């Protein structure tokens, strides 16, 4: 599927949740989609979850030339 098709599908899903369960249903659906995307990218090897956690906790170091 193209990115446009995926975006349209996600829009329809979020709209349906918004209409059926109101604002909090929309927020909960959006939260689950974000968690699923993060887990999917981690499983594909496109996201280093340990690096993200270390950066959020301030454990990341940088080197300068």
PDB file with one MODEL, atoms N, CA, C and O in Angstrom:
MODEL        1
ATOM      1  N   UNK A   1       0.836  -1.177   0.000  1.00  0.00           N
ATOM      2  CA  UNK A   1       0.000   0.000   0.000  1.00  0.00           C
ATOM      3  C   UNK A   1       0.884   1.244   0.000  1.00  0.00           C
ATOM      4  O   UNK A   1       1.963   1.261   0.592  1.00  0.00           O
ATOM      5  N   UNK A   2       0.410   2.260  -0.663  1.00  0.00           N
ATOM      6  CA  UNK A   2       1.154   3.512  -0.691  1.00  0.00           C
ATOM      7  C   UNK A   2       0.958   4.263   0.628  1.00  0.00           C
ATOM      8  O   UNK A   2       0.041   3.965   1.393  1.00  0.00           O
ATOM      9  N   UNK A   3       1.817   5.220   0.878  1.00  0.00           N
ATOM     10  CA  UNK A   3       1.723   6.010   2.110  1.00  0.00           C
ATOM     11  C   UNK A   3       0.445   6.824   2.151  1.00  0.00           C
ATOM     12  O   UNK A   3      -0.105   7.069   3.224  1.00  0.00           O
ATOM     13  N   UNK A   4      -0.028   7.243   0.992  1.00  0.00           N
ATOM     14  CA  UNK A   4      -1.285   7.987   0.931  1.00  0.00           C
ATOM     15  C   UNK A   4      -2.451   7.110   1.353  1.00  0.00           C
ATOM     16  O   UNK A   4      -3.324   7.555   2.098  1.00  0.00           O
ATOM     17  N   UNK A   5      -2.474   5.871   0.885  1.00  0.00           N
ATOM     18  CA  UNK A   5      -3.540   4.942   1.240  1.00  0.00           C
ATOM     19  C   UNK A   5      -3.511   4.624   2.732  1.00  0.00           C
ATOM     20  O   UNK A   5      -4.556   4.574   3.380  1.00  0.00           O
ATOM     21  N   UNK A   6      -2.330   4.414   3.267  1.00  0.00           N
ATOM     22  CA  UNK A   6      -2.201   4.139   4.692  1.00  0.00           C
ATOM     23  C   UNK A   6      -2.670   5.339   5.506  1.00  0.00           C
ATOM     24  O   UNK A   6      -3.363   5.172   6.509  1.00  0.00           O
ATOM     25  N   UNK A   7      -2.302   6.535   5.089  1.00  0.00           N
ATOM     26  CA  UNK A   7      -2.739   7.745   5.779  1.00  0.00           C
ATOM     27  C   UNK A   7      -4.246   7.915   5.754  1.00  0.00           C
ATOM     28  O   UNK A   7      -4.852   8.308   6.751  1.00  0.00           O
ATOM     29  N   UNK A   8      -4.852   7.616   4.603  1.00  0.00           N
ATOM     30  CA  UNK A   8      -6.303   7.704   4.500  1.00  0.00           C
ATOM     31  C   UNK A   8      -6.978   6.673   5.399  1.00  0.00           C
ATOM     32  O   UNK A   8      -7.981   6.977   6.046  1.00  0.00           O
ATOM     33  N   UNK A   9      -6.446   5.475   5.445  1.00  0.00           N
ATOM     34  CA  UNK A   9      -6.999   4.421   6.292  1.00  0.00           C
ATOM     35  C   UNK A   9      -6.906   4.808   7.773  1.00  0.00           C
ATOM     36  O   UNK A   9      -7.858   4.616   8.530  1.00  0.00           O
ATOM     37  N   UNK A  10      -5.773   5.345   8.171  1.00  0.00           N
ATOM     38  CA  UNK A  10      -5.632   5.788   9.554  1.00  0.00           C
ATOM     39  C   UNK A  10      -6.601   6.927   9.873  1.00  0.00           C
ATOM     40  O   UNK A  10      -7.151   6.981  10.973  1.00  0.00           O
ATOM     41  N   UNK A  11      -6.810   7.821   8.936  1.00  0.00           N
ATOM     42  CA  UNK A  11      -7.771   8.904   9.128  1.00  0.00           C
ATOM     43  C   UNK A  11      -9.184   8.398   9.318  1.00  0.00           C
ATOM     44  O   UNK A  11      -9.926   8.910  10.157  1.00  0.00           O
ATOM     45  N   UNK A  12      -9.559   7.393   8.542  1.00  0.00           N
ATOM     46  CA  UNK A  12     -10.897   6.808   8.669  1.00  0.00           C
ATOM     47  C   UNK A  12     -11.051   6.127  10.020  1.00  0.00           C
ATOM     48  O   UNK A  12     -12.089   6.258  10.669  1.00  0.00           O
ATOM     49  N   UNK A  13     -10.020   5.399  10.448  1.00  0.00           N
ATOM     50  CA  UNK A  13     -10.090   4.719  11.739  1.00  0.00           C
ATOM     51  C   UNK A  13     -10.212   5.719  12.878  1.00  0.00           C
ATOM     52  O   UNK A  13     -11.035   5.545  13.777  1.00  0.00           O
ATOM     53  N   UNK A  14      -9.391   6.772  12.840  1.00  0.00           N
ATOM     54  CA  UNK A  14      -9.457   7.783  13.898  1.00  0.00           C
ATOM     55  C   UNK A  14     -10.790   8.524  13.892  1.00  0.00           C
ATOM     56  O   UNK A  14     -11.329   8.837  14.953  1.00  0.00           O
ATOM     57  N   UNK A  15     -11.318   8.802  12.722  1.00  0.00           N
ATOM     58  CA  UNK A  15     -12.621   9.468  12.630  1.00  0.00           C
ATOM     59  C   UNK A  15     -13.726   8.580  13.202  1.00  0.00           C
ATOM     60  O   UNK A  15     -14.603   9.064  13.918  1.00  0.00           O
ATOM     61  N   UNK A  16     -13.686   7.294  12.891  1.00  0.00           N
ATOM     62  CA  UNK A  16     -14.693   6.365  13.406  1.00  0.00           C
ATOM     63  C   UNK A  16     -14.632   6.295  14.926  1.00  0.00           C
ATOM     64  O   UNK A  16     -15.669   6.334  15.588  1.00  0.00           O
ATOM     65  N   UNK A  17     -13.443   6.193  15.478  1.00  0.00           N
ATOM     66  CA  UNK A  17     -13.320   6.149  16.931  1.00  0.00           C
ATOM     67  C   UNK A  17     -13.791   7.450  17.552  1.00  0.00           C
ATOM     68  O   UNK A  17     -14.411   7.443  18.616  1.00  0.00           O
ATOM     69  N   UNK A  18     -13.504   8.559  16.902  1.00  0.00           N
ATOM     70  CA  UNK A  18     -13.940   9.848  17.409  1.00  0.00           C
ATOM     71  C   UNK A  18     -15.467   9.953  17.416  1.00  0.00           C
ATOM     72  O   UNK A  18     -16.057  10.440  18.380  1.00  0.00           O
ATOM     73  N   UNK A  19     -16.092   9.497  16.347  1.00  0.00           N
ATOM     74  CA  UNK A  19     -17.553   9.571  16.254  1.00  0.00           C
ATOM     75  C   UNK A  19     -18.240   8.581  17.185  1.00  0.00           C
ATOM     76  O   UNK A  19     -19.267   8.902  17.783  1.00  0.00           O
ATOM     77  N   UNK A  20     -17.683   7.384  17.312  1.00  0.00           N
ATOM     78  CA  UNK A  20     -18.330   6.349  18.120  1.00  0.00           C
ATOM     79  C   UNK A  20     -18.105   6.529  19.618  1.00  0.00           C
ATOM     80  O   UNK A  20     -19.031   6.346  20.408  1.00  0.00           O
ATOM     81  N   UNK A  21     -16.877   6.887  20.019  1.00  0.00           N
ATOM     82  CA  UNK A  21     -16.547   6.925  21.431  1.00  0.00           C
ATOM     83  C   UNK A  21     -16.093   8.290  21.910  1.00  0.00           C
ATOM     84  O   UNK A  21     -15.610   8.409  23.036  1.00  0.00           O
ATOM     85  N   UNK A  22     -16.229   9.301  21.110  1.00  0.00           N
ATOM     86  CA  UNK A  22     -15.915  10.658  21.536  1.00  0.00           C
ATOM     87  C   UNK A  22     -14.423  10.939  21.595  1.00  0.00           C
ATOM     88  O   UNK A  22     -13.605  10.203  21.042  1.00  0.00           O
ATOM     89  N   UNK A  23     -14.098  12.010  22.271  1.00  0.00           N
ATOM     90  CA  UNK A  23     -12.719  12.500  22.321  1.00  0.00           C
ATOM     91  C   UNK A  23     -11.776  11.483  22.946  1.00  0.00           C
ATOM     92  O   UNK A  23     -10.687  11.252  22.420  1.00  0.00           O
ATOM     93  N   UNK A  24     -12.172  10.868  24.064  1.00  0.00           N
ATOM     94  CA  UNK A  24     -11.272   9.940  24.754  1.00  0.00           C
ATOM     95  C   UNK A  24     -11.068   8.665  23.958  1.00  0.00           C
ATOM     96  O   UNK A  24      -9.997   8.062  24.033  1.00  0.00           O
ATOM     97  N   UNK A  25     -12.064   8.241  23.202  1.00  0.00           N
ATOM     98  CA  UNK A  25     -11.884   7.101  22.306  1.00  0.00           C
ATOM     99  C   UNK A  25     -10.881   7.420  21.217  1.00  0.00           C
ATOM    100  O   UNK A  25     -10.063   6.577  20.850  1.00  0.00           O
ATOM    101  N   UNK A  26     -10.943   8.628  20.703  1.00  0.00           N
ATOM    102  CA  UNK A  26      -9.985   9.100  19.701  1.00  0.00           C
ATOM    103  C   UNK A  26      -8.569   9.104  20.271  1.00  0.00           C
ATOM    104  O   UNK A  26      -7.641   8.610  19.632  1.00  0.00           O
ATOM    105  N   UNK A  27      -8.404   9.655  21.460  1.00  0.00           N
ATOM    106  CA  UNK A  27      -7.084   9.728  22.091  1.00  0.00           C
ATOM    107  C   UNK A  27      -6.545   8.328  22.375  1.00  0.00           C
ATOM    108  O   UNK A  27      -5.368   8.063  22.133  1.00  0.00           O
ATOM    109  N   UNK A  28      -7.386   7.432  22.885  1.00  0.00           N
ATOM    110  CA  UNK A  28      -6.952   6.069  23.179  1.00  0.00           C
ATOM    111  C   UNK A  28      -6.543   5.330  21.909  1.00  0.00           C
ATOM    112  O   UNK A  28      -5.539   4.617  21.903  1.00  0.00           O
ATOM    113  N   UNK A  29      -7.303   5.494  20.849  1.00  0.00           N
ATOM    114  CA  UNK A  29      -6.959   4.876  19.561  1.00  0.00           C
ATOM    115  C   UNK A  29      -5.634   5.431  19.043  1.00  0.00           C
ATOM    116  O   UNK A  29      -4.794   4.668  18.565  1.00  0.00           O
ATOM    117  N   UNK A  30      -5.437   6.721  19.129  1.00  0.00           N
ATOM    118  CA  UNK A  30      -4.199   7.352  18.691  1.00  0.00           C
ATOM    119  C   UNK A  30      -3.011   6.852  19.506  1.00  0.00           C
ATOM    120  O   UNK A  30      -1.936   6.612  18.957  1.00  0.00           O
ATOM    121  N   UNK A  31      -3.201   6.695  20.812  1.00  0.00           N
ATOM    122  CA  UNK A  31      -2.143   6.176  21.679  1.00  0.00           C
ATOM    123  C   UNK A  31      -1.768   4.752  21.289  1.00  0.00           C
ATOM    124  O   UNK A  31      -0.583   4.428  21.208  1.00  0.00           O
ATOM    125  N   UNK A  32      -2.757   3.899  21.049  1.00  0.00           N
ATOM    126  CA  UNK A  32      -2.488   2.518  20.653  1.00  0.00           C
ATOM    127  C   UNK A  32      -1.800   2.444  19.292  1.00  0.00           C
ATOM    128  O   UNK A  32      -0.945   1.586  19.075  1.00  0.00           O
ATOM    129  N   UNK A  33      -2.165   3.332  18.383  1.00  0.00           N
ATOM    130  CA  UNK A  33      -1.505   3.362  17.083  1.00  0.00           C
ATOM    131  C   UNK A  33      -0.041   3.755  17.233  1.00  0.00           C
ATOM    132  O   UNK A  33       0.824   3.190  16.564  1.00  0.00           O
ATOM    133  N   UNK A  34       0.239   4.708  18.098  1.00  0.00           N
ATOM    134  CA  UNK A  34       1.622   5.134  18.315  1.00  0.00           C
ATOM    135  C   UNK A  34       2.448   4.013  18.941  1.00  0.00           C
ATOM    136  O   UNK A  34       3.585   3.782  18.531  1.00  0.00           O
ATOM    137  N   UNK A  35       1.894   3.324  19.918  1.00  0.00           N
ATOM    138  CA  UNK A  35       2.601   2.205  20.539  1.00  0.00           C
ATOM    139  C   UNK A  35       2.847   1.097  19.514  1.00  0.00           C
ATOM    140  O   UNK A  35       3.930   0.514  19.473  1.00  0.00           O
ATOM    141  N   UNK A  36       1.850   0.812  18.698  1.00  0.00           N
ATOM    142  CA  UNK A  36       2.012  -0.201  17.656  1.00  0.00           C
ATOM    143  C   UNK A  36       3.080   0.179  16.641  1.00  0.00           C
ATOM    144  O   UNK A  36       3.852  -0.671  16.198  1.00  0.00           O
ATOM    145  N   UNK A  37       3.124   1.444  16.276  1.00  0.00           N
ATOM    146  CA  UNK A  37       4.142   1.901  15.320  1.00  0.00           C
ATOM    147  C   UNK A  37       5.540   1.789  15.913  1.00  0.00           C
ATOM    148  O   UNK A  37       6.477   1.383  15.226  1.00  0.00           O
ATOM    149  N   UNK A  38       5.680   2.144  17.170  1.00  0.00           N
ATOM    150  CA  UNK A  38       6.988   2.045  17.828  1.00  0.00           C
ATOM    151  C   UNK A  38       7.427   0.590  17.929  1.00  0.00           C
ATOM    152  O   UNK A  38       8.579   0.271  17.635  1.00  0.00           O
ATOM    153  N   UNK A  39       6.527  -0.291  18.340  1.00  0.00           N
ATOM    154  CA  UNK A  39       6.869  -1.713  18.445  1.00  0.00           C
ATOM    155  C   UNK A  39       7.174  -2.315  17.082  1.00  0.00           C
ATOM    156  O   UNK A  39       8.081  -3.139  16.956  1.00  0.00           O
ATOM    157  N   UNK A  40       6.426  -1.912  16.065  1.00  0.00           N
ATOM    158  CA  UNK A  40       6.666  -2.419  14.714  1.00  0.00           C
ATOM    159  C   UNK A  40       8.024  -1.999  14.175  1.00  0.00           C
ATOM    160  O   UNK A  40       8.737  -2.811  13.585  1.00  0.00           O
ATOM    161  N   UNK A  41       8.387  -0.736  14.374  1.00  0.00           N
ATOM    162  CA  UNK A  41       9.697  -0.262  13.899  1.00  0.00           C
ATOM    163  C   UNK A  41      10.830  -0.912  14.680  1.00  0.00           C
ATOM    164  O   UNK A  41      11.902  -1.163  14.130  1.00  0.00           O
ATOM    165  N   UNK A  42      10.598  -1.185  15.959  1.00  0.00           N
ATOM    166  CA  UNK A  42      11.607  -1.878  16.759  1.00  0.00           C
ATOM    167  C   UNK A  42      11.786  -3.306  16.261  1.00  0.00           C
ATOM    168  O   UNK A  42      12.913  -3.786  16.141  1.00  0.00           O
ATOM    169  N   UNK A  43      10.687  -3.982  15.971  1.00  0.00           N
ATOM    170  CA  UNK A  43      10.757  -5.363  15.477  1.00  0.00           C
ATOM    171  C   UNK A  43      11.427  -5.428  14.110  1.00  0.00           C
ATOM    172  O   UNK A  43      12.122  -6.399  13.811  1.00  0.00           O
ATOM    173  N   UNK A  44      11.230  -4.402  13.271  1.00  0.00           N
ATOM    174  CA  UNK A  44      11.873  -4.357  11.953  1.00  0.00           C
ATOM    175  C   UNK A  44      13.350  -4.002  12.028  1.00  0.00           C
ATOM    176  O   UNK A  44      14.075  -4.146  11.044  1.00  0.00           O
ATOM    177  N   UNK A  45      13.796  -3.541  13.181  1.00  0.00           N
ATOM    178  CA  UNK A  45      15.191  -3.138  13.343  1.00  0.00           C
ATOM    179  C   UNK A  45      15.458  -1.724  12.870  1.00  0.00           C
ATOM    180  O   UNK A  45      16.617  -1.349  12.692  1.00  0.00           O
ATOM    181  N   UNK A  46      14.420  -0.928  12.661  1.00  0.00           N
ATOM    182  CA  UNK A  46      14.577   0.447  12.181  1.00  0.00           C
ATOM    183  C   UNK A  46      14.604   1.454  13.329  1.00  0.00           C
ATOM    184  O   UNK A  46      14.789   2.650  13.104  1.00  0.00           O
ATOM    185  N   UNK A  47      14.420   0.971  14.557  1.00  0.00           N
ATOM    186  CA  UNK A  47      14.410   1.858  15.710  1.00  0.00           C
ATOM    187  C   UNK A  47      15.154   1.175  16.845  1.00  0.00           C
ATOM    188  O   UNK A  47      14.816   0.058  17.236  1.00  0.00           O
ATOM    189  N   UNK A  48      16.178   1.858  17.376  1.00  0.00           N
ATOM    190  CA  UNK A  48      16.929   1.349  18.516  1.00  0.00           C
ATOM    191  C   UNK A  48      16.247   1.851  19.775  1.00  0.00           C
ATOM    192  O   UNK A  48      16.482   2.977  20.212  1.00  0.00           O
ATOM    193  N   UNK A  49      15.407   1.014  20.352  1.00  0.00           N
ATOM    194  CA  UNK A  49      14.614   1.416  21.513  1.00  0.00           C
ATOM    195  C   UNK A  49      15.502   1.719  22.717  1.00  0.00           C
ATOM    196  O   UNK A  49      15.204   2.635  23.483  1.00  0.00           O
ATOM    197  N   UNK A  50      16.580   0.971  22.893  1.00  0.00           N
ATOM    198  CA  UNK A  50      17.481   1.225  24.016  1.00  0.00           C
ATOM    199  C   UNK A  50      18.133   2.604  23.873  1.00  0.00           C
ATOM    200  O   UNK A  50      18.300   3.317  24.863  1.00  0.00           O
ATOM    201  N   UNK A  51      18.500   2.977  22.652  1.00  0.00           N
ATOM    202  CA  UNK A  51      19.079   4.295  22.421  1.00  0.00           C
ATOM    203  C   UNK A  51      18.097   5.412  22.714  1.00  0.00           C
ATOM    204  O   UNK A  51      18.479   6.449  23.258  1.00  0.00           O
ATOM    205  N   UNK A  52      16.839   5.213  22.362  1.00  0.00           N
ATOM    206  CA  UNK A  52      15.808   6.219  22.633  1.00  0.00           C
ATOM    207  C   UNK A  52      15.612   6.378  24.137  1.00  0.00           C
ATOM    208  O   UNK A  52      15.516   7.496  24.643  1.00  0.00           O
ATOM    209  N   UNK A  53      15.554   5.255  24.846  1.00  0.00           N
ATOM    210  CA  UNK A  53      15.367   5.312  26.298  1.00  0.00           C
ATOM    211  C   UNK A  53      16.563   5.988  26.966  1.00  0.00           C
ATOM    212  O   UNK A  53      16.397   6.811  27.866  1.00  0.00           O
ATOM    213  N   UNK A  54      17.764   5.635  26.522  1.00  0.00           N
ATOM    214  CA  UNK A  54      18.960   6.265  27.083  1.00  0.00           C
ATOM    215  C   UNK A  54      18.974   7.772  26.821  1.00  0.00           C
ATOM    216  O   UNK A  54      19.355   8.551  27.695  1.00  0.00           O
ATOM    217  N   UNK A  55      18.566   8.177  25.638  1.00  0.00           N
ATOM    218  CA  UNK A  55      18.532   9.606  25.314  1.00  0.00           C
ATOM    219  C   UNK A  55      17.498  10.340  26.168  1.00  0.00           C
ATOM    220  O   UNK A  55      17.747  11.462  26.609  1.00  0.00           O
ATOM    221  N   UNK A  56      16.346   9.722  26.405  1.00  0.00           N
ATOM    222  CA  UNK A  56      15.324  10.352  27.240  1.00  0.00           C
ATOM    223  C   UNK A  56      15.758  10.457  28.691  1.00  0.00           C
ATOM    224  O   UNK A  56      15.357  11.383  29.395  1.00  0.00           O
ATOM    225  N   UNK A  57      16.576   9.511  29.143  1.00  0.00           N
ATOM    226  CA  UNK A  57      17.048   9.529  30.524  1.00  0.00           C
ATOM    227  C   UNK A  57      18.325  10.349  30.687  1.00  0.00           C
ATOM    228  O   UNK A  57      18.811  10.506  31.807  1.00  0.00           O
ATOM    229  N   UNK A  58      18.877  10.875  29.591  1.00  0.00           N
ATOM    230  CA  UNK A  58      20.050  11.728  29.654  1.00  0.00           C
ATOM    231  C   UNK A  58      21.360  10.966  29.716  1.00  0.00           C
ATOM    232  O   UNK A  58      22.374  11.517  30.143  1.00  0.00           O
ATOM    233  N   UNK A  59      21.356   9.708  29.298  1.00  0.00           N
ATOM    234  CA  UNK A  59      22.569   8.903  29.352  1.00  0.00           C
ATOM    235  C   UNK A  59      23.376   8.946  28.065  1.00  0.00           C
ATOM    236  O   UNK A  59      24.417   8.296  27.963  1.00  0.00           O
ATOM    237  N   UNK A  60      22.911   9.696  27.093  1.00  0.00           N
ATOM    238  CA  UNK A  60      23.598   9.728  25.802  1.00  0.00           C
ATOM    239  C   UNK A  60      24.778  10.700  25.859  1.00  0.00           C
ATOM    240  O   UNK A  60      24.668  11.806  26.389  1.00  0.00           O
ATOM    241  N   UNK A  61      25.896  10.265  25.306  1.00  0.00           N
ATOM    242  CA  UNK A  61      27.061  11.142  25.246  1.00  0.00           C
ATOM    243  C   UNK A  61      27.363  11.469  23.809  1.00  0.00           C
ATOM    244  O   UNK A  61      27.045  10.701  22.901  1.00  0.00           O
ATOM    245  N   UNK A  62      27.975  12.606  23.608  1.00  0.00           N
ATOM    246  CA  UNK A  62      28.364  13.007  22.268  1.00  0.00           C
ATOM    247  C   UNK A  62      29.873  13.180  22.222  1.00  0.00           C
ATOM    248  O   UNK A  62      30.512  13.449  23.240  1.00  0.00           O
ATOM    249  N   UNK A  63      30.428  13.025  21.040  1.00  0.00           N
ATOM    250  CA  UNK A  63      31.853  13.248  20.862  1.00  0.00           C
ATOM    251  C   UNK A  63      32.034  14.423  19.920  1.00  0.00           C
ATOM    252  O   UNK A  63      31.234  14.638  19.009  1.00  0.00           O
ATOM    253  N   UNK A  64      33.092  15.175  20.151  1.00  0.00           N
ATOM    254  CA  UNK A  64      33.381  16.295  19.270  1.00  0.00           C
ATOM    255  C   UNK A  64      34.722  16.074  18.591  1.00  0.00           C
ATOM    256  O   UNK A  64      35.591  15.382  19.120  1.00  0.00           O
ATOM    257  N   UNK A  65      34.879  16.663  17.426  1.00  0.00           N
ATOM    258  CA  UNK A  65      36.124  16.510  16.687  1.00  0.00           C
ATOM    259  C   UNK A  65      37.184  17.450  17.178  1.00  0.00           C
ATOM    260  O   UNK A  65      38.300  17.449  16.658  1.00  0.00           O
TER     261      UNK A  65
ENDMDL
END
